[in-house]
């Protein structure tokens, strides 16, 4: 059971080859945002598929997606991220 909002703990990702995370979830304004911020602070690039996120109300969902896109992550959709994965 996790004791904080972010859903991952990766204090040392050097050498793993992982540089980008895709973050999605059912609480855009809570867990998704907290995880995005932790990921950025840990040195990851972050992609957020907006169509794979939700919140209790539309207004905080949209406001948080907008804010994350402006400051922390590339907010796009799942199809775009899938196409990017297959292009690697």
ROSE-4610 file (N, C-alpha, C; in Angstrom, 1 decimal, always signed):
// ROSE-4610
residu = [X/X/X/X/X/X/X/X/X/X/X/X/X/X/X/X/X/X/X/X/X/X/X/X/X/X/X/X/X/X/X/X/X/X/X/X/X/X/X/X/X/X/X/X/X/X/X/X/X/X/X/X/X/X/X/X/X/X/X/X/X/X/X/X/X/X/X/X/X/X/X/X/X/X/X/X/X/X/X/X/X/X/X/X/X/X/X/X/X/X/X/X/X/X/X/X/X/X/X/X/X/X/X/X/X/X/X/X/X/X/X/X/X/X/X/X/X/X/X/X/X/X/X/X/X/X/X/X/X/X/X/X/X/X/X/X/X/X/X/X/X/X/X/X/X/X/X/X/X/X/X/X/X/X/X/X/X/X/X/X/X/X/X/X/X/X/X/X/X/X/X/X/X/X/X/X/X/X/X/X/X/X/X/X/X/X/X/X/X/X/X/X/X/X/X/X/X/X/X/X/X/X/X/X/X/X/X/X/X/X/X/X/X/X/X/X/X/X/X/X/X/X/X/X/X/X/X/X/X/X/X/X/X/X/X/X/X/X/X/X/X/X/X/X/X/X/X/X/X/X/X/X/X/X/X/X/X/X/X/X/X/X/X/X]
num = [1/1/1/2/2/2/3/3/3/4/4/4/5/5/5/6/6/6/7/7/7/8/8/8/9/9/9/10/10/10/11/11/11/12/12/12/13/13/13/14/14/14/15/15/15/16/16/16/17/17/17/18/18/18/19/19/19/20/20/20/21/21/21/22/22/22/23/23/23/24/24/24/25/25/25/26/26/26/27/27/27/28/28/28/29/29/29/30/30/30/31/31/31/32/32/32/33/33/33/34/34/34/35/35/35/36/36/36/37/37/37/38/38/38/39/39/39/40/40/40/41/41/41/42/42/42/43/43/43/44/44/44/45/45/45/46/46/46/47/47/47/48/48/48/49/49/49/50/50/50/51/51/51/52/52/52/53/53/53/54/54/54/55/55/55/56/56/56/57/57/57/58/58/58/59/59/59/60/60/60/61/61/61/62/62/62/63/63/63/64/64/64/65/65/65/66/66/66/67/67/67/68/68/68/69/69/69/70/70/70/71/71/71/72/72/72/73/73/73/74/74/74/75/75/75/76/76/76/77/77/77/78/78/78/79/79/79/80/80/80/81/81/81/82/82/82/83/83/83/84/84/84/85/85/85/86/86/86/87/87/87/88/88/88]
x = [+0.8/+0.0/+0.9/+0.6/+1.4/+1.0/+2.0/+1.7/+1.7/+1.8/+1.8/+1.1/+0.8/+0.1/+0.8/+2.1/+2.7/+2.7/+2.6/+2.5/+3.8/+4.9/+6.2/+7.2/+8.3/+9.4/+10.6/+11.4/+12.5/+13.7/+14.3/+15.3/+16.5/+16.8/+18.0/+17.7/+17.4/+17.1/+18.2/+19.4/+20.5/+20.9/+21.2/+21.6/+20.4/+19.2/+18.1/+17.7/+18.1/+17.7/+16.3/+15.6/+14.3/+14.5/+13.9/+14.0/+12.6/+11.6/+10.3/+9.3/+8.3/+7.2/+5.9/+4.9/+3.6/+2.7/+2.1/+1.3/-0.2/-1.0/-2.5/-3.1/-4.4/-5.1/-6.4/-7.0/-8.4/-8.6/-7.5/-7.5/-6.5/-6.9/-6.0/-5.5/-6.3/-5.9/-5.1/-5.1/-4.5/-3.3/-3.5/-2.4/-1.7/-2.4/-1.7/-0.8/-1.3/-0.5/+0.7/+0.5/+1.6/+2.7/+2.2/+3.2/+4.0/+3.3/+3.9/+5.0/+4.7/+5.6/+6.8/+6.6/+7.7/+8.6/+8.0/+8.7/+9.6/+9.1/+9.9/+11.0/+10.7/+11.8/+12.8/+12.5/+13.4/+14.2/+13.9/+14.6/+14.0/+12.8/+12.1/+11.4/+11.3/+10.3/+9.0/+7.9/+6.6/+5.6/+4.8/+3.7/+2.4/+1.4/+0.1/-1.0/-1.5/-2.6/-3.9/-4.4/-5.6/-6.8/-6.9/-8.0/-7.9/-6.9/-6.7/-6.7/-7.2/-7.2/-8.6/-9.0/-10.3/-10.2/-11.3/-11.4/-12.9/-13.2/-14.6/-15.4/-14.8/-15.5/-14.6/-15.3/-14.6/-13.6/-14.1/-13.3/-11.9/-11.7/-10.4/-9.6/-10.2/-9.6/-8.9/-9.7/-9.2/-8.2/-8.4/-7.4/-6.1/-6.1/-4.8/-4.1/-4.9/-4.2/-3.6/-4.3/-3.7/-2.4/-2.5/-1.3/-0.2/-0.4/+0.7/+1.3/+0.5/+1.0/+1.9/+1.5/+2.2/+3.5/+3.6/+4.8/+5.6/+5.0/+5.7/+5.7/+4.6/+4.5/+4.0/+4.1/+3.5/+2.1/+1.1/-0.3/-0.8/-1.2/-1.6/-2.7/-2.8/-3.8/-3.1/-3.8/-3.2/-2.8/-3.5/-3.2/-1.8/-1.7/-0.4/+0.8/+0.6/+1.7/+2.0/+0.9/+1.1/+1.9/+1.6/+2.3/+3.8/+4.0/+5.4/+6.2/+5.5/+6.2/+6.6/+5.7/+6.0/+7.0/+7.3/+8.3/+9.7/+9.8/+11.1/+11.9]
y = [-1.2/+0.0/+1.2/+2.2/+3.4/+4.4/+5.1/+6.1/+7.5/+7.7/+9.1/+9.1/+10.2/+10.3/+9.7/+10.0/+9.5/+8.0/+7.5/+6.0/+5.3/+6.0/+5.4/+6.0/+5.2/+5.7/+5.1/+6.0/+5.6/+6.6/+6.5/+7.5/+7.4/+6.3/+6.2/+5.5/+6.2/+5.6/+5.6/+6.1/+6.0/+4.6/+4.4/+3.1/+2.2/+2.7/+1.8/+2.0/+3.2/+3.5/+4.1/+4.2/+4.9/+6.4/+7.1/+8.6/+9.3/+8.5/+9.0/+8.1/+8.8/+8.0/+8.5/+7.6/+7.9/+7.8/+8.9/+8.9/+9.1/+8.2/+8.3/+7.8/+8.2/+7.7/+8.3/+8.0/+8.4/+9.6/+10.3/+11.5/+12.5/+13.2/+14.1/+15.2/+15.7/+16.8/+16.3/+15.0/+14.4/+13.6/+12.3/+11.3/+11.6/+11.9/+12.1/+13.3/+14.4/+15.6/+15.4/+14.8/+14.5/+13.6/+12.6/+11.7/+12.4/+13.2/+14.0/+14.9/+15.6/+16.5/+15.8/+14.6/+13.8/+13.3/+12.9/+12.4/+13.4/+14.6/+15.7/+16.1/+16.1/+16.4/+15.3/+14.1/+13.0/+12.9/+13.9/+14.0/+13.2/+12.8/+12.1/+13.1/+12.8/+13.4/+12.7/+13.5/+12.9/+13.2/+12.1/+12.2/+11.9/+12.7/+12.4/+12.3/+11.1/+10.9/+11.4/+12.6/+13.2/+12.3/+11.5/+10.6/+9.3/+9.2/+8.1/+8.7/+9.9/+10.5/+10.9/+11.1/+11.5/+12.2/+12.8/+13.5/+13.5/+13.9/+13.9/+14.9/+16.0/+17.0/+17.5/+18.0/+18.3/+19.5/+20.5/+21.8/+21.5/+20.8/+20.5/+19.6/+18.7/+17.8/+18.7/+19.5/+20.3/+21.3/+21.9/+22.9/+22.3/+21.1/+20.4/+19.9/+19.4/+19.1/+20.3/+21.4/+22.6/+23.0/+23.1/+23.5/+22.5/+21.2/+20.3/+20.5/+20.7/+20.9/+22.2/+23.2/+24.4/+24.4/+23.5/+23.5/+22.2/+21.1/+19.9/+18.7/+18.6/+17.4/+17.7/+16.8/+16.8/+16.1/+16.9/+16.4/+16.2/+14.9/+14.6/+13.5/+12.6/+11.5/+10.2/+9.1/+7.8/+7.4/+7.7/+7.3/+8.0/+9.2/+9.9/+9.3/+8.9/+8.3/+6.9/+6.1/+4.8/+4.9/+5.9/+6.1/+6.4/+7.2/+7.6/+6.4/+5.5/+4.3/+3.4/+3.3/+2.4/+3.0/+4.3/+5.0/+4.8/+4.4/+4.3/+3.1]
z = [+0.0/+0.0/+0.0/-0.9/-0.9/+0.2/+0.6/+1.7/+1.3/+0.0/-0.6/-1.9/-2.5/-3.7/-4.9/-5.2/-6.4/-6.4/-7.6/-7.8/-8.1/-8.1/-8.3/-7.4/-7.2/-6.5/-7.2/-7.8/-8.6/-8.3/-7.1/-6.8/-7.6/-8.3/-9.1/-10.4/-11.4/-12.7/-13.6/-13.2/-14.1/-14.5/-15.7/-16.2/-16.6/-16.4/-16.8/-18.2/-18.8/-20.2/-20.2/-19.1/-19.1/-18.9/-19.9/-19.7/-19.8/-20.2/-20.4/-19.7/-19.1/-18.4/-19.0/-19.1/-19.5/-18.2/-17.8/-16.6/-16.9/-16.3/-16.5/-15.2/-15.0/-13.8/-13.6/-12.5/-12.3/-11.4/-11.1/-10.3/-10.9/-12.0/-12.6/-11.7/-10.8/-10.0/-8.7/-8.5/-7.3/-7.7/-7.9/-8.1/-9.4/-10.5/-11.8/-11.7/-11.2/-11.1/-10.2/-9.0/-8.1/-8.7/-9.4/-10.0/-11.1/-11.9/-13.0/-12.4/-11.3/-10.7/-10.1/-9.5/-8.9/-10.1/-11.2/-12.3/-12.9/-13.1/-13.6/-12.7/-11.4/-10.4/-10.4/-10.8/-10.8/-12.2/-13.1/-14.3/-15.5/-15.4/-16.5/-17.4/-18.7/-19.6/-19.3/-19.4/-19.0/-20.1/-20.4/-21.4/-20.6/-20.8/-20.2/-21.3/-21.4/-22.4/-21.7/-22.2/-21.5/-21.6/-22.7/-22.8/-21.9/-21.1/-20.2/-18.7/-18.5/-17.2/-17.0/-15.7/-15.3/-13.9/-13.6/-12.3/-11.9/-10.7/-10.2/-10.9/-11.4/-12.1/-13.3/-14.3/-15.6/-15.4/-14.6/-14.5/-13.9/-12.7/-12.2/-13.1/-13.8/-14.8/-15.9/-16.5/-17.6/-17.1/-16.0/-15.4/-15.1/-14.6/-14.3/-15.5/-16.5/-17.8/-18.4/-18.4/-19.0/-18.3/-16.9/-16.1/-16.3/-16.3/-16.5/-17.9/-18.9/-20.2/-20.3/-19.6/-19.7/-18.9/-17.9/-17.1/-17.0/-17.1/-16.7/-17.7/-18.5/-19.3/-20.7/-21.6/-22.9/-22.7/-22.8/-22.7/-24.1/-24.4/-25.7/-25.6/-26.5/-26.4/-26.6/-26.2/-26.2/-27.7/-28.7/-30.0/-30.4/-30.1/-30.4/-29.7/-28.4/-27.7/-28.3/-28.6/-29.2/-30.5/-31.4/-32.6/-32.3/-31.3/-30.9/-30.5/-29.7/-29.2/-30.4/-31.4/-32.5/-33.5/-33.3/-34.2/-33.6/-32.4/-31.8/-32.3]
